[in-house]
Amino acid sequence: MTINETTTCSVRFYAGAAEAAGADAVTVELPAGSSLADLVTRLGADDQRLAEVLGVCTLLLEGQAAPSHTVLPEGPAAVDVLPPFAGG
């Protein structure tokens, strides 16, 4: 049996989140058992503007909205970062 000590997150940013991140996508390695909140903290650690934007974004884990306390799955994970959208 193999035990993963890290989780690889493929993070895709959209609209204003991509602008704040300066990229459409990044890959982040986190310790196994990390949560979406841990991912957000890592992403915003060196960029106050990105941290502020992440604070108002919706996170999708494997295509489903997930609260920040959600633990990332073992192995690869896909996370989408969606800023609030206006309109009707």
Secondary structure, 3 states (H helix, E strand, C coil): CCCCCEEEEEEEECCHHHHHHCCCEEEEEEECCCEHHHHHHHHHCCCHHHHHHHCCCEEEECCEECCCCCECCCEEEEEEEECCCCCC
